[in-house]
């Protein structure tokens, strides 16, 4: 008997996933618990084993396509076994409609928010012709702008947004659209900070300061501000696939030495693509640094749904005035970008100064 394997609920409120890689092909025998498919979500890449033993009869969702939770991904059964095509209850229940990247047929029936419809009208884009990439076949703002770009030019080499790069594009677009962000910047004297443990030292200072400024360790959910009582700090890591933000749990209760070991472990896992979904979920605040590539300072985008992010600017020896005399110190900048709906400017500044005071007092 043929078994249809559906995209399972991966938790954390995720409603869809991209098929990043198939470990099997049609006609191939597969044993129970053999690696079956690798799913990329907006949180992590998850390898899913086969729940069935048999022959792969049909792969319904190719690599690079996105399907909602519950969509049939693959059918496993006996060699030569006929596959019964289920009759969908409605167009939105079909795999073809549920998979992102499928054009809709009627502009009036396209799933899109009023804002997306307005943008489409302004750009002269026919929603019915847009490749839908939202949950359940919904057309997003990214889809509309991508369609407008395709209509404007046919030059150059084109590569579809997939994997981590697609997740980054969607995440940053949403954050930029929904968060009224403001960035505060100040100089910081890093002379006393052990550079080899810079990130760990900053994460520790951030976690301790957040206990005094709870509105920066919060979420805006509907008409309520949710203040979190845990301090799980995301640390942005650049990888070959794109930016990944693994999470350091309980940063407030760890020493700098312990944080340094954990950050290095997570960074290595991120670059190797070996992090679990739990290791990139649920951060309450994010710290980012481009190291030697960092400019004087940055205006980072808030890691939605968080309400604030801290970035470390380039650190270098610079002349500064100390007690009326010019001295050479290892100077850098600290920038705080924050959601002005939740955090007042004065409080963000006080938080930044608290972090700097700890770093300068190391």
C-alpha positions as CSV (number, residue, x, y, z in Angstrom):
1,X,0.0,0.0,0.0
2,X,1.3,3.4,-1.0
3,X,2.0,5.9,1.8
4,X,1.9,9.7,1.3
5,X,4.4,11.6,3.4
6,X,3.2,15.0,4.3
7,X,5.3,18.0,5.5
8,X,5.0,17.7,9.3
9,X,4.4,20.5,11.8
10,X,7.9,21.6,12.7
11,X,6.8,23.7,15.7
12,X,7.4,27.4,16.6
13,X,4.3,28.4,14.6
14,X,6.0,27.5,11.3
15,X,3.4,27.0,8.5
16,X,5.6,26.1,5.6
17,X,9.1,24.9,4.5
18,X,11.3,24.8,1.5
19,X,12.5,21.5,0.1
20,X,16.3,22.2,0.2
21,X,17.4,18.7,-0.8
22,X,16.1,15.2,-1.5
23,X,18.2,12.3,-0.3
24,X,16.3,9.9,-2.6
25,X,15.0,9.9,-6.1
26,X,12.0,8.3,-7.8
27,X,12.4,4.5,-8.2
28,X,14.9,4.3,-5.3
29,X,14.4,1.9,-2.4
30,X,14.3,3.5,1.0
31,X,14.4,1.9,4.4
32,X,12.5,3.2,7.5
33,X,14.5,6.0,9.2
34,X,16.8,6.5,6.2
35,X,17.4,10.2,5.4
36,X,14.6,11.3,3.2
37,X,14.4,15.1,2.7
38,X,16.0,18.2,4.0
39,X,13.6,21.1,4.8
40,X,14.6,24.7,5.1
41,X,12.4,26.9,7.3
42,X,12.8,30.5,8.4
43,X,14.4,29.0,11.6
44,X,16.7,26.2,10.6
45,X,17.4,23.4,8.2
46,X,15.9,20.1,9.3
47,X,16.8,16.6,8.0
48,X,13.7,14.3,8.1
49,X,14.0,10.5,8.0
50,X,11.6,8.3,6.1
51,X,8.7,7.0,8.3
52,X,8.2,4.2,5.7
53,X,10.1,1.4,4.0
54,X,9.6,0.8,0.3
55,X,10.2,2.4,-3.1
56,X,9.9,6.1,-3.8
57,X,7.1,6.2,-6.3
58,X,6.7,9.9,-6.8
59,X,8.3,13.1,-5.5
60,X,5.6,15.9,-5.7
61,X,7.7,18.8,-4.5
62,X,11.0,19.4,-6.2
63,X,14.0,21.0,-4.6
64,X,13.7,24.8,-4.3
65,X,9.9,24.7,-4.0
66,X,8.0,25.6,-0.8
67,X,5.0,23.7,0.6
68,X,2.7,24.4,3.5
69,X,2.5,22.1,6.5
70,X,0.3,19.1,5.6
71,X,1.2,19.1,1.8
72,X,2.2,15.8,0.4
73,X,5.9,15.7,-0.4
74,X,6.5,12.2,-1.6
75,X,4.7,8.9,-2.0
76,X,6.4,5.6,-0.9
77,X,5.1,2.1,-1.8
78,X,5.8,-1.0,-3.7
79,X,7.5,-1.0,-7.1
80,X,5.0,-0.4,-9.9
81,X,2.2,0.3,-7.5
82,X,-0.5,2.6,-8.8
83,X,-0.9,5.9,-7.1
84,X,-4.3,7.2,-6.3
85,X,-4.7,10.9,-6.9
86,X,-6.7,12.4,-4.0
87,X,-9.5,14.8,-4.9
88,X,-8.9,18.1,-3.1
89,X,-11.6,19.7,-1.1
90,X,-10.9,23.1,-2.6
91,X,-8.2,24.6,-4.9
92,X,-6.2,25.7,-1.9
93,X,-6.0,22.1,-0.6
94,X,-4.1,20.9,-3.7
95,X,-0.4,20.4,-3.6
96,X,0.1,22.6,-6.7
97,X,-1.9,25.4,-5.0
98,X,-0.2,24.8,-1.7
99,X,3.3,24.9,-3.0
100,X,4.9,28.3,-3.2
101,X,5.9,29.4,-6.7
102,X,2.6,28.6,-8.4
103,X,0.9,31.3,-10.3
104,X,-2.8,32.1,-9.4
105,X,-5.4,32.0,-12.1
106,X,-7.8,34.9,-11.2
107,X,-6.7,38.3,-9.9
108,X,-9.9,38.6,-7.9
109,X,-9.3,35.4,-6.1
110,X,-5.6,36.0,-5.4
111,X,-4.7,35.8,-1.7
112,X,-3.0,39.1,-0.8
113,X,-3.3,41.8,1.8
114,X,-4.7,45.2,0.9
115,X,-1.2,46.6,1.2
116,X,0.2,44.1,-1.3
117,X,-2.7,44.8,-3.7
118,X,-1.9,48.6,-3.4
119,X,1.8,48.0,-4.2
120,X,0.9,45.8,-7.1
121,X,-1.4,48.5,-8.5
122,X,1.3,51.2,-8.1
123,X,3.9,49.0,-9.9
124,X,1.4,47.9,-12.6
125,X,1.8,44.2,-11.7
126,X,-1.0,41.8,-12.4
127,X,-1.5,39.7,-9.2
128,X,-2.9,36.8,-11.2
129,X,0.4,36.4,-13.0
130,X,2.6,36.6,-9.8
131,X,4.4,33.6,-8.5
132,X,3.0,33.3,-5.0
133,X,5.5,32.6,-2.2
134,X,3.5,33.2,0.9
135,X,1.9,30.6,3.2
136,X,-1.0,28.8,1.6
137,X,-0.3,30.4,-1.8
138,X,-0.5,34.0,-0.5
139,X,1.2,36.7,-2.7
140,X,3.7,38.8,-0.7
141,X,5.2,42.2,-1.2
142,X,8.5,40.4,-2.1
143,X,6.7,38.5,-4.8
144,X,5.1,41.7,-6.3
145,X,8.4,43.6,-6.3
146,X,10.2,40.6,-7.8
147,X,7.6,40.4,-10.5
148,X,7.9,44.1,-11.2
149,X,11.7,43.6,-11.6
150,X,11.3,40.7,-14.0
151,X,9.0,42.9,-16.1
152,X,11.5,45.7,-16.2
153,X,14.6,43.8,-17.4
154,X,15.7,40.5,-18.9
155,X,19.4,41.3,-18.5
156,X,21.9,39.4,-16.5
157,X,22.0,35.9,-14.9
158,X,19.0,35.1,-12.8
159,X,19.0,32.8,-9.7
160,X,15.8,32.2,-7.7
161,X,15.8,33.2,-4.1
162,X,16.1,29.9,-2.3
163,X,17.3,28.5,1.0
164,X,18.8,30.8,3.6
165,X,18.9,33.7,1.1
166,X,15.2,33.5,0.6
167,X,14.6,33.4,4.3
168,X,16.8,36.5,4.8
169,X,15.0,38.4,2.1
170,X,11.6,37.7,3.5
171,X,12.7,38.3,7.1
172,X,14.4,41.6,6.4
173,X,11.5,42.8,4.2
174,X,9.0,42.2,7.0
175,X,11.2,43.8,9.6
176,X,11.8,46.9,7.5
177,X,8.1,47.2,6.6
178,X,6.6,46.6,10.1
179,X,9.2,48.0,12.5
180,X,9.6,51.8,12.9
181,X,13.3,51.6,13.7
182,X,15.7,54.1,15.2
183,X,19.4,53.7,15.6
184,X,21.5,55.2,18.4
185,X,25.3,55.2,18.2
186,X,28.1,56.0,20.7
187,X,31.8,55.5,21.0
188,X,33.2,52.8,23.2
189,X,36.7,52.4,24.6
190,X,37.6,48.7,24.2
191,X,41.1,49.0,25.7
192,X,40.3,46.7,28.6
193,X,38.3,44.1,26.6
194,X,40.1,40.9,25.6
195,X,39.5,41.0,21.8
196,X,39.7,37.2,21.5
197,X,36.6,37.1,23.7
198,X,35.0,40.3,22.3
199,X,31.6,38.7,21.4
200,X,31.3,36.8,24.6
201,X,32.1,39.9,26.6
202,X,29.5,42.0,24.7
203,X,26.9,39.3,25.0
204,X,27.5,39.2,28.8
205,X,27.2,42.9,29.1
206,X,24.1,43.0,27.0
207,X,22.4,40.2,29.1
208,X,23.2,42.0,32.3
209,X,21.9,45.3,31.0
210,X,18.7,43.8,29.7
211,X,17.7,42.9,33.3
212,X,17.6,46.7,34.0
213,X,15.9,47.5,30.7
214,X,13.2,44.9,30.2
215,X,11.5,46.7,27.3
216,X,14.5,45.8,25.1
217,X,14.0,42.1,25.9
218,X,10.4,42.0,24.8
219,X,7.9,41.3,22.0
220,X,5.1,43.3,20.6
221,X,2.1,41.0,20.1
222,X,-1.0,42.6,18.9
223,X,-1.9,45.4,21.4
224,X,0.3,44.0,24.2
225,X,4.0,44.2,25.0
226,X,5.3,40.8,26.3
227,X,8.3,41.2,28.6
228,X,10.4,38.1,28.6
229,X,12.0,36.7,31.7
230,X,14.8,34.8,29.9
231,X,17.9,36.2,28.2
232,X,18.6,34.1,25.2
233,X,20.9,36.2,22.9
234,X,21.2,35.6,19.2
235,X,24.6,36.1,17.7
236,X,24.7,36.8,14.0
237,X,27.1,34.5,12.0
238,X,28.1,35.0,8.4
239,X,28.2,31.7,6.5
240,X,28.6,30.8,2.8
241,X,24.8,30.3,2.6
242,X,24.0,33.6,4.3
243,X,23.5,35.1,7.7
244,X,22.5,32.6,10.5
245,X,21.6,33.7,14.0
246,X,22.3,30.8,16.5
247,X,21.0,31.4,20.1
248,X,23.1,31.5,23.3
249,X,20.7,30.4,26.0
250,X,20.7,31.8,29.5
251,X,23.4,34.4,28.8
252,X,22.8,36.3,32.0
253,X,23.7,33.3,34.2
254,X,26.9,32.3,32.2
255,X,30.4,33.5,32.6
256,X,32.3,35.2,29.8
257,X,34.5,32.1,29.5
258,X,31.4,29.8,29.2
259,X,29.8,32.2,26.7
260,X,33.0,32.2,24.6
261,X,33.0,28.4,24.4
262,X,29.3,28.3,23.4
263,X,29.5,31.1,20.8
264,X,32.5,29.4,19.1
265,X,30.6,26.1,19.1
266,X,27.5,27.6,17.6
267,X,29.5,29.6,15.0
268,X,31.2,26.4,13.9
269,X,27.9,24.6,13.7
270,X,26.4,27.5,11.7
271,X,29.2,27.5,9.1
272,X,29.0,23.7,8.8
273,X,25.2,23.8,8.4
274,X,25.0,21.5,11.4
275,X,22.8,23.5,13.8
276,X,19.5,22.0,15.1
277,X,16.3,23.9,14.8
278,X,16.3,24.5,18.5
279,X,19.7,26.2,18.3
280,X,18.4,29.0,16.1
281,X,15.0,29.6,17.7
282,X,13.6,31.9,20.3
283,X,16.3,34.6,20.7
284,X,15.2,37.6,22.8
285,X,17.8,40.1,21.6
286,X,20.5,39.9,18.9
287,X,24.2,41.0,18.8
288,X,26.0,41.4,15.5
289,X,29.5,42.3,14.4
290,X,31.3,42.2,11.1
291,X,34.7,42.1,12.7
292,X,37.5,43.6,10.6
293,X,34.9,44.2,7.8
294,X,32.8,46.4,10.0
295,X,32.6,50.0,9.1
296,X,32.8,52.9,11.6
297,X,29.2,51.9,12.7
298,X,26.1,50.2,11.3
299,X,22.4,50.7,11.4
300,X,21.3,47.0,11.7
301,X,17.8,45.8,11.0
302,X,15.9,44.5,14.1
303,X,15.7,40.7,14.1
304,X,11.9,40.5,14.1
305,X,10.0,39.7,16.3
306,X,12.6,41.1,18.7
307,X,12.5,44.8,19.4
308,X,16.2,45.7,19.5
309,X,19.6,44.7,18.1
310,X,23.2,45.8,19.0
311,X,26.0,46.0,16.5
312,X,29.7,46.4,17.2
313,X,31.6,48.8,14.8
314,X,35.2,48.5,13.7
315,X,37.6,48.6,16.6
316,X,41.0,50.2,16.0
317,X,43.7,52.3,17.7
318,X,42.6,56.0,17.6
319,X,43.7,59.2,19.2
320,X,41.3,60.3,22.0
321,X,41.4,62.9,24.8
322,X,41.9,61.5,28.3
323,X,42.2,63.9,31.3
324,X,43.1,66.8,29.0
325,X,45.7,64.9,27.0
326,X,45.7,63.0,23.7
327,X,46.1,59.3,24.1
328,X,45.9,56.3,21.8
329,X,43.2,53.9,22.8
330,X,41.5,50.9,21.2
331,X,38.2,52.6,20.2
332,X,35.0,51.4,18.5
333,X,31.3,52.1,18.3
334,X,28.2,50.5,19.8
335,X,25.0,50.9,17.8
336,X,21.5,50.1,19.1
337,X,18.6,49.8,16.6
338,X,15.3,49.6,18.4
339,X,11.5,49.4,17.7
340,X,10.2,52.9,18.6
341,X,6.8,51.5,19.3
342,X,8.1,49.6,22.3
343,X,11.3,51.4,23.3
344,X,11.7,55.1,23.9
345,X,14.8,56.8,22.6
346,X,16.0,57.8,26.1
347,X,15.7,54.3,27.4
348,X,17.6,52.9,24.4
349,X,20.4,55.4,25.0
350,X,20.5,54.5,28.7
351,X,20.7,50.8,27.8
352,X,23.5,51.5,25.3
353,X,25.5,53.5,27.9
354,X,25.0,50.7,30.4
355,X,26.5,48.2,28.0
356,X,29.4,50.6,27.2
357,X,30.1,51.2,31.0
358,X,30.5,47.5,31.5
359,X,32.8,47.1,28.5
360,X,35.0,50.0,29.6
361,X,35.1,48.7,33.1
362,X,36.3,45.2,32.3
